[in-house]
Amino acid sequence: MRAALTIAVKDATEIWRDGRFRFAAGLLFILLIAAIAGGVHNQSEIARQHADAQRAERDVWLDKGDMNPHAAAHYGAFVFKPVQPLSAIDPGLAPFVGVFVFLEAHKQQLPRHRPIEDATPTRRPGQLTPASAALVLLPLLVVALTFSSFAGERDQGTLRPLLAMGISRGSLLAGKAMGAMLPLAAVIVPATIVGAAILFWNAPADPNAPIGARAAALGLVYLVHTLIWIGLGLTVSARSRTQGAALVVLLAIWFANAFIMPSLAMAAAKWIDPSPSAIEFAASIQDEKDSWPSWDARVEGVMQRFLDGEFESTMAPANVEVVALLESEADETALYDRRFAELFERYQRQARSFEKVGAIAPTLAARTLSMALAGTDESHDREFAAAATRYRTAMLTTLNGELASSGRFNTFDYTRGRDLWEKVPPFDYDVPSARWAVSQVAWSAGALAAWLAAIAFAAAWSVSSMRLE
């Protein structure tokens, strides 16, 4: 153990004395802090806008005056997706999916307005985020620190003397690993402390947001990902004949993980489980609705059932249209629930296909986990849509139930006011727990853990069998 610490201190000191490393480390530190500060600022601004819009929408709902309950259902209401605090770290899919849903009678809709639509052309290609810095830039620094760990010693002729001094290969591996981690810690630890202070200083819009466990798990994901890259760098360095060969191999692996595999994984997921566009999806639902009986035919059918004694004798014939209305609403709700379930199931299969590529690309597995823990992945978007659907069902049940129980002959002339609107509670969306988030991407969690174990074994085997000259 003492030998490993000696090697670690020696390597870390040499790395720190290298002005190129200090420059790269300083630049990465500045980029991390800038990315965190920018992400927190954007997240806070968007969270404030969504909270203000939701409060304004609630006021509009309560102050719309007297009207027929079903007309109020057509009047509708907007519900806004709460902004996740950790979206400042990893915005994930948040810029590319809708942020609010309009709820109304007879129609169920997908979330609307993607924030990317408001982005300027210069920002649309992408922007630096803390997640991209941790998952893309940090591994590049790891490559620079580890490519010469063993290959450099071999090129300089110092590898054999080190082992001849009685230092075991296991101690040499441990020392080289710690020697790479210590300089990284000099960048990561201060950046993490400053970033956490910035994040928690800007309190989330929802004080009860489950940020603690998610933030800790997110940090663990980034740490494991970094350790995998350290192990990968040491493995390649131990097996390569020269430093140049090690550097080329590691850069190729880094480039593939950072830029090639995400695009290939997404293309493969869409090819395996294609999904309809929003226009095609809406058209398919309308086609099915067009095959239903017309409104007049539905009313006549209800009237015939009334004459056949299917309903209570106290129900007035004037309520036939109300019964037809409620049954139509129930049929449409069932249709939308079924079709949306099919759509989200297809999205989920695409996400699963994307995840499986993490078995051959650790950065993809880490990216998937990062988005899940930040609350900005497909599963969280699907959960919000489901919550909005449940709220819509409860809203329509309250309004149409009041219409059906009015006891009036001419029910559509029946009006109510604020006392009824207040029976529809404000929209309240509880963000799922960190455990739920991880359970949705269990494959990626397993893949990342498997990569860590496999790379540890590969590094140990490579060092134990590496040539000395």
C-alpha positions as CSV (number, residue, x, y, z in Angstrom):
1,M,0.0,0.0,0.0
2,R,2.9,2.4,0.8
3,A,4.4,1.7,-2.6
4,A,1.1,2.5,-4.3
5,L,0.8,5.8,-2.4
6,T,4.4,6.7,-3.3
7,I,3.7,6.1,-7.0
8,A,0.4,8.0,-6.7
9,V,2.0,11.1,-5.1
10,K,4.9,11.0,-7.6
11,D,2.6,10.8,-10.6
12,A,0.2,13.4,-9.3
13,T,3.1,15.8,-8.6
14,E,4.5,15.4,-12.1
15,I,1.0,15.9,-13.6
16,W,0.4,19.0,-11.5
17,R,3.8,20.5,-12.4
18,D,2.9,20.2,-16.1
19,G,1.6,23.6,-17.2
20,R,-0.5,22.0,-19.9
21,F,-2.5,20.0,-17.3
22,R,-3.0,23.1,-15.1
23,F,-4.2,25.0,-18.1
24,A,-6.6,22.2,-19.2
25,A,-7.8,21.7,-15.6
26,G,-8.3,25.4,-15.1
27,L,-10.3,25.6,-18.3
28,L,-12.4,22.7,-17.4
29,F,-13.1,24.2,-13.9
30,I,-14.2,27.4,-15.5
31,L,-16.4,25.7,-18.0
32,L,-18.0,23.6,-15.2
33,I,-18.8,26.6,-13.1
34,A,-20.0,28.6,-16.0
35,A,-22.2,25.7,-17.2
36,I,-23.7,25.2,-13.7
37,A,-24.3,28.9,-13.2
38,G,-25.9,29.3,-16.6
39,G,-28.0,26.2,-16.1
40,V,-29.2,27.3,-12.7
41,H,-30.0,30.8,-14.0
42,N,-32.0,29.3,-16.9
43,Q,-33.7,26.8,-14.7
44,S,-34.7,29.4,-12.2
45,E,-36.1,31.7,-14.8
46,I,-38.1,29.0,-16.5
47,A,-39.4,27.7,-13.1
48,R,-40.6,31.2,-12.2
49,Q,-42.3,31.6,-15.6
50,H,-44.1,28.2,-15.2
51,A,-45.2,29.0,-11.6
52,D,-46.5,32.4,-12.6
53,A,-48.3,31.0,-15.6
54,Q,-49.9,28.3,-13.5
55,R,-51.1,30.8,-10.9
56,A,-52.4,33.1,-13.6
57,E,-54.2,30.1,-15.2
58,R,-55.8,29.2,-11.9
59,D,-57.1,32.8,-11.5
60,V,-58.6,32.8,-15.0
61,W,-60.3,29.5,-14.2
62,L,-61.9,30.8,-11.0
63,D,-62.8,34.2,-12.4
64,K,-64.5,33.2,-15.7
65,G,-67.9,33.9,-14.4
66,D,-71.2,32.0,-14.7
67,M,-71.6,29.5,-17.4
68,N,-72.9,26.0,-18.2
69,P,-70.7,23.3,-16.5
70,H,-70.1,21.5,-19.8
71,A,-69.3,24.8,-21.5
72,A,-66.7,25.3,-18.7
73,A,-65.2,21.9,-19.7
74,H,-64.9,23.2,-23.3
75,Y,-63.4,26.4,-21.9
76,G,-60.7,24.2,-20.6
77,A,-57.6,24.8,-18.5
78,F,-53.8,24.8,-19.0
79,V,-51.5,22.8,-16.7
80,F,-47.8,23.4,-16.7
81,K,-45.0,21.0,-16.1
82,P,-43.0,21.9,-13.0
83,V,-39.4,22.5,-13.7
84,Q,-37.0,20.0,-12.1
85,P,-34.3,21.6,-10.0
86,L,-31.6,19.3,-11.4
87,S,-32.5,20.2,-14.9
88,A,-29.9,22.9,-14.3
89,I,-27.3,20.0,-14.3
90,D,-28.8,17.9,-17.1
91,P,-31.6,19.4,-19.2
92,G,-31.9,16.2,-21.1
93,L,-35.1,16.1,-23.2
94,A,-36.6,19.1,-21.5
95,P,-35.9,21.5,-24.4
96,F,-37.4,19.1,-26.9
97,V,-40.7,18.1,-25.2
98,G,-43.8,20.2,-24.4
99,V,-44.1,22.1,-21.2
100,F,-47.9,22.5,-20.8
101,V,-51.1,20.6,-21.7
102,F,-54.4,22.1,-22.6
103,L,-57.2,20.1,-21.0
104,E,-60.7,20.3,-22.5
105,A,-63.8,18.2,-23.1
106,H,-63.8,15.6,-25.9
107,K,-60.1,16.0,-26.7
108,Q,-56.9,14.8,-25.1
109,Q,-53.7,16.4,-26.2
110,L,-50.0,15.9,-26.0
111,P,-47.8,18.5,-24.1
112,R,-47.3,21.6,-26.2
113,H,-44.6,24.2,-26.8
114,R,-41.0,22.9,-26.9
115,P,-38.5,25.4,-25.3
116,I,-36.1,24.7,-28.2
117,E,-38.6,26.5,-30.5
118,D,-37.8,29.8,-28.7
119,A,-34.1,29.3,-28.8
120,T,-32.1,31.5,-31.1
121,P,-30.5,29.8,-34.2
122,T,-27.0,30.1,-32.5
123,R,-28.2,28.2,-29.5
124,R,-30.2,25.4,-31.3
125,P,-27.1,23.3,-32.2
126,G,-26.5,22.8,-28.5
127,Q,-25.0,24.4,-25.5
128,L,-22.6,23.4,-22.8
129,T,-24.2,21.8,-19.7
130,P,-22.7,20.4,-16.5
131,A,-23.8,17.0,-17.7
132,S,-22.0,17.3,-21.0
133,A,-18.9,18.6,-19.3
134,A,-18.9,15.7,-16.9
135,L,-19.7,13.0,-19.5
136,V,-17.7,14.4,-22.5
137,L,-15.0,16.8,-21.5
138,L,-13.9,15.1,-18.2
139,P,-13.2,11.8,-20.0
140,L,-11.1,13.7,-22.5
141,L,-9.0,15.0,-19.6
142,V,-8.8,11.5,-18.2
143,V,-7.5,10.3,-21.6
144,A,-4.8,12.9,-21.4
145,L,-3.8,11.8,-17.9
146,T,-3.8,8.0,-18.4
147,F,-2.6,7.3,-22.0
148,S,1.1,7.4,-21.0
149,S,0.7,5.7,-17.5
150,F,2.3,2.4,-18.5
151,A,3.2,3.0,-22.2
152,G,5.2,6.1,-21.2
153,E,7.1,4.1,-18.5
154,R,7.8,1.4,-21.1
155,D,9.0,4.0,-23.7
156,Q,11.3,5.6,-21.2
157,G,12.7,2.3,-20.0
158,T,11.6,2.8,-16.4
159,L,8.9,0.1,-16.2
160,R,11.3,-2.8,-15.6
161,P,13.3,-1.1,-12.9
162,L,10.1,-0.2,-11.0
163,L,9.1,-3.8,-10.9
164,A,12.7,-4.9,-10.1
165,M,12.5,-2.7,-7.0
166,G,10.0,-5.2,-5.6
167,I,6.9,-3.2,-6.4
168,S,4.1,-5.6,-7.3
169,R,2.0,-5.1,-10.4
170,G,-1.1,-4.7,-8.3
171,S,0.6,-1.8,-6.3
172,L,1.7,-0.3,-9.6
173,L,-1.8,-0.3,-11.0
174,A,-3.3,1.1,-7.7
175,G,-0.7,3.8,-7.7
176,K,-1.2,4.8,-11.3
177,A,-5.0,4.9,-10.7
178,M,-4.7,7.1,-7.6
179,G,-2.1,9.2,-9.4
180,A,-4.7,10.0,-12.0
181,M,-7.5,10.5,-9.6
182,L,-5.7,13.0,-7.3
183,P,-5.3,15.7,-10.0
184,L,-8.9,15.1,-11.2
185,A,-10.1,15.6,-7.6
186,A,-8.3,19.0,-7.5
187,V,-10.7,20.0,-10.3
188,I,-13.9,18.0,-9.5
189,V,-14.1,18.6,-5.8
190,P,-14.0,22.4,-5.8
191,A,-16.3,22.5,-8.9
192,T,-18.8,20.2,-7.1
193,I,-18.7,22.3,-3.9
194,V,-19.2,25.6,-5.8
195,G,-21.9,24.0,-8.1
196,A,-23.8,22.6,-5.1
197,A,-23.7,26.0,-3.4
198,I,-25.0,27.7,-6.5
199,L,-27.7,25.1,-7.0
200,F,-29.0,25.1,-3.4
201,W,-28.7,28.9,-3.1
202,N,-31.3,29.2,-5.9
203,A,-34.1,27.4,-4.0
204,P,-36.3,25.3,-6.3
205,A,-39.8,26.6,-7.1
206,D,-41.1,23.6,-5.2
207,P,-39.4,23.4,-1.8
208,N,-40.6,19.8,-1.4
209,A,-38.9,18.7,-4.7
210,P,-37.0,15.5,-4.1
211,I,-33.6,16.9,-4.9
212,G,-31.3,15.4,-2.2
213,A,-31.3,11.7,-3.1
214,R,-31.4,12.5,-6.8
215,A,-28.4,14.9,-6.5
216,A,-26.4,12.3,-4.5
217,A,-27.2,9.5,-7.0
218,L,-26.3,11.9,-9.9
219,G,-22.9,12.6,-8.4
220,L,-22.4,8.8,-8.0
221,V,-23.1,8.2,-11.6
222,Y,-20.6,10.8,-12.7
223,L,-18.0,9.3,-10.3
224,V,-18.5,5.8,-11.6
225,H,-18.3,7.0,-15.2
226,T,-15.0,8.8,-14.4
227,L,-13.6,5.7,-12.8
228,I,-14.5,3.6,-15.8
229,W,-12.6,6.0,-18.0
230,I,-9.6,5.9,-15.7
231,G,-9.7,2.1,-15.8
232,L,-10.1,2.1,-19.6
233,G,-7.1,4.5,-20.0
234,L,-4.9,2.4,-17.8
235,T,-6.0,-0.8,-19.6
236,V,-5.2,0.6,-23.1
237,S,-1.9,2.1,-21.9
238,A,-0.8,-1.3,-20.4
239,R,-1.6,-3.1,-23.7
240,S,-0.3,-0.6,-26.2
241,R,3.2,-0.7,-27.6
242,T,3.7,3.0,-27.6
243,Q,2.2,6.2,-26.1
244,G,1.1,7.3,-29.5
245,A,-0.8,4.1,-30.1
246,A,-2.5,4.4,-26.7
247,L,-3.5,7.9,-27.3
248,V,-5.0,7.2,-30.7
249,V,-7.0,4.2,-29.4
250,L,-8.3,6.2,-26.4
251,L,-9.3,9.2,-28.5
252,A,-11.1,6.9,-31.0
253,I,-13.0,5.3,-28.1
254,W,-13.8,8.7,-26.6
255,F,-15.0,10.1,-29.9
256,A,-17.2,7.1,-30.5
257,N,-18.8,7.3,-27.0
258,A,-19.3,11.0,-27.1
259,F,-20.6,11.6,-30.6
260,I,-21.1,8.5,-32.7
261,M,-22.9,6.0,-30.4
262,P,-25.7,8.4,-29.3
263,S,-26.7,9.1,-32.9
264,L,-26.5,5.4,-33.9
265,A,-28.5,4.4,-30.8
266,M,-31.2,6.9,-31.5
267,A,-31.4,5.9,-35.2
268,A,-31.5,2.2,-34.2
269,A,-34.3,2.8,-31.6
270,K,-36.4,4.7,-34.2
271,W,-35.9,2.0,-36.8
272,I,-36.7,-0.9,-34.4
273,D,-39.8,0.9,-33.0
274,P,-41.0,3.7,-35.3
275,S,-43.4,6.1,-33.9
276,P,-46.0,8.3,-35.7
277,S,-45.6,12.1,-36.0
278,A,-48.0,14.3,-34.0
279,I,-50.0,15.0,-37.1
280,E,-50.2,11.3,-38.0
281,F,-51.2,10.4,-34.4
282,A,-54.0,13.0,-34.3
283,A,-55.2,11.9,-37.8
284,S,-55.4,8.3,-36.7
285,I,-57.5,9.1,-33.7
286,Q,-59.8,11.3,-35.8
287,D,-60.3,8.5,-38.3
288,E,-61.4,6.2,-35.6
289,K,-63.8,8.8,-34.2
290,D,-65.2,9.4,-37.7
291,S,-66.3,5.7,-37.8
292,W,-68.6,6.2,-34.8
293,P,-72.3,6.9,-35.0
294,S,-73.2,10.6,-35.5
295,W,-74.4,12.8,-32.7
296,D,-78.0,12.5,-33.8
297,A,-77.8,8.7,-34.1
298,R,-76.3,8.6,-30.6
299,V,-79.1,10.7,-29.2
300,E,-81.7,8.6,-30.9
301,G,-80.1,5.5,-29.5
302,V,-80.3,6.9,-25.9
303,M,-83.9,7.9,-26.5
304,Q,-84.8,4.4,-27.6
305,R,-83.1,2.9,-24.5
306,F,-85.0,5.4,-22.4
307,L,-88.3,4.2,-24.0
308,D,-87.3,0.6,-23.5
309,G,-87.1,1.3,-19.8
310,E,-83.3,1.1,-19.4
311,F,-83.1,4.3,-17.3
312,E,-84.8,5.2,-14.0
313,S,-88.4,6.3,-14.5
314,T,-87.7,9.6,-12.8
315,M,-85.3,10.7,-15.6
316,A,-86.9,13.3,-17.8
317,P,-86.7,12.9,-21.6
318,A,-85.1,16.3,-21.8
319,N,-82.0,14.7,-20.2
320,V,-81.5,12.4,-23.1
321,E,-78.9,14.7,-24.7
322,V,-77.0,14.9,-21.4
323,V,-76.9,11.1,-21.2
324,A,-75.6,11.0,-24.8
325,L,-73.1,13.7,-24.0
326,L,-71.7,11.8,-20.9
327,E,-71.5,8.5,-22.8
328,S,-69.8,10.2,-25.7
329,E,-67.3,11.8,-23.3
330,A,-66.7,8.4,-21.7
331,D,-66.1,6.7,-25.1
332,E,-63.7,9.4,-26.2
333,T,-61.8,9.3,-22.9
334,A,-61.4,5.5,-23.3
335,L,-60.3,6.0,-26.9
336,Y,-57.7,8.6,-26.0
337,D,-56.5,6.6,-23.0
338,R,-55.9,3.6,-25.2
339,R,-54.2,5.4,-28.0
340,F,-52.0,7.5,-25.8
341,A,-51.0,4.3,-23.8
342,E,-50.0,2.7,-27.1
343,L,-48.0,5.8,-28.1
344,F,-46.2,6.1,-24.8
345,E,-45.5,2.3,-24.9
346,R,-43.8,2.8,-28.2
347,Y,-41.8,5.7,-26.8
348,Q,-40.8,3.5,-23.9
349,R,-39.7,0.7,-26.2
350,Q,-37.6,3.2,-28.1
351,A,-36.0,4.3,-24.8
352,R,-35.3,0.6,-23.9
353,S,-33.6,0.1,-27.3
354,F,-31.5,3.2,-26.8
355,E,-30.6,1.9,-23.3
356,K,-29.4,-1.4,-24.6
357,V,-26.6,0.3,-26.5
358,G,-25.2,1.2,-23.1
359,A,-23.9,-2.4,-22.9
360,I,-21.2,-1.4,-25.4
361,A,-20.9,2.3,-24.7
362,P,-20.6,3.3,-21.0
363,T,-21.2,7.0,-21.7
364,L,-24.6,6.2,-23.1
365,A,-25.5,4.3,-19.9
366,A,-24.3,7.2,-17.8
367,R,-26.2,9.7,-20.0
368,T,-29.4,7.8,-19.6
369,L,-29.0,7.6,-15.8
370,S,-28.1,11.3,-15.7
371,M,-31.3,12.3,-17.5
372,A,-33.4,10.0,-15.3
373,L,-32.0,11.4,-12.0
374,A,-32.4,15.0,-13.3
375,G,-36.0,14.2,-14.1
376,T,-35.6,15.2,-17.8
377,D,-36.0,11.9,-19.5
378,E,-38.8,10.2,-21.4
379,S,-40.2,8.4,-18.4
380,H,-40.7,11.7,-16.5
381,D,-42.3,13.3,-19.5
382,R,-44.7,10.3,-19.7
383,E,-45.4,10.5,-16.0
384,F,-46.4,14.2,-16.3
385,A,-48.6,13.5,-19.3
386,A,-50.3,10.7,-17.2
387,A,-50.8,13.1,-14.3
388,A,-52.4,15.7,-16.6
389,T,-54.7,13.0,-18.0
390,R,-55.8,12.0,-14.5
391,Y,-56.5,15.7,-13.7
392,R,-58.5,16.1,-16.9
393,T,-60.6,13.1,-16.0
394,A,-61.3,14.4,-12.5
395,M,-62.1,17.9,-13.9
396,L,-64.6,16.5,-16.4
397,T,-66.2,14.2,-13.8
398,T,-66.8,17.1,-11.5
399,L,-68.3,19.4,-14.2
400,N,-70.3,16.8,-16.2
401,G,-71.5,15.2,-12.9
402,E,-72.9,18.6,-11.9
403,L,-74.7,18.9,-15.2
404,A,-76.2,15.4,-14.9
405,S,-77.4,15.9,-11.4
406,S,-78.9,19.4,-12.0
407,G,-82.4,18.0,-12.2
408,R,-83.4,20.6,-14.8
409,F,-85.5,19.8,-17.9
410,N,-83.4,22.1,-20.1
411,T,-80.0,21.2,-18.7
412,F,-77.9,23.2,-21.2
413,D,-79.5,26.4,-19.9
414,Y,-78.2,25.5,-16.5
415,T,-75.3,27.7,-15.2
416,R,-73.0,27.7,-12.3
417,G,-70.3,30.0,-11.0
418,R,-67.2,30.2,-8.9
419,D,-68.5,27.8,-6.2
420,L,-68.4,25.0,-8.7
421,W,-65.1,26.0,-10.3
422,E,-63.5,25.8,-6.9
423,K,-64.5,22.2,-6.6
424,V,-61.8,21.5,-9.3
425,P,-58.6,21.7,-7.2
426,P,-55.4,23.2,-8.5
427,F,-53.1,21.0,-10.5
428,D,-50.6,19.4,-8.2
429,Y,-47.9,17.1,-9.7
430,D,-45.7,15.2,-7.3
431,V,-42.3,14.3,-8.9
432,P,-41.5,10.6,-8.5
433,S,-38.7,9.5,-6.1
434,A,-35.1,8.9,-7.0
435,R,-35.7,5.1,-6.6
436,W,-38.6,5.3,-9.1
437,A,-36.3,7.2,-11.6
438,V,-33.6,4.6,-11.3
439,S,-36.1,1.7,-11.7
440,Q,-37.1,3.1,-15.0
441,V,-33.6,2.8,-16.3
442,A,-32.5,-0.3,-14.5
443,W,-30.8,-1.6,-17.6
444,S,-28.5,1.4,-17.7
445,A,-27.7,1.1,-14.0
446,G,-26.8,-2.5,-14.5
447,A,-24.8,-1.7,-17.6
448,L,-22.7,1.0,-15.8
449,A,-22.1,-1.3,-12.8
450,A,-21.1,-4.1,-15.2
451,W,-18.7,-1.8,-17.0
452,L,-17.0,-0.8,-13.8
453,A,-16.5,-4.4,-12.8
454,A,-15.4,-5.4,-16.2
455,I,-12.9,-2.5,-16.6
456,A,-11.5,-3.2,-13.2
457,F,-10.9,-6.8,-14.2
458,A,-9.5,-5.8,-17.6
459,A,-7.1,-3.3,-16.0
460,A,-5.8,-5.9,-13.5
461,W,-5.4,-8.5,-16.2
462,S,-3.7,-6.1,-18.6
463,V,-1.2,-5.0,-16.0
464,S,-0.5,-8.5,-14.8
465,S,0.3,-9.7,-18.4
466,M,1.8,-6.5,-19.9
467,R,5.2,-6.7,-21.5
468,L,8.0,-4.7,-20.0
469,E,9.8,-3.6,-23.2
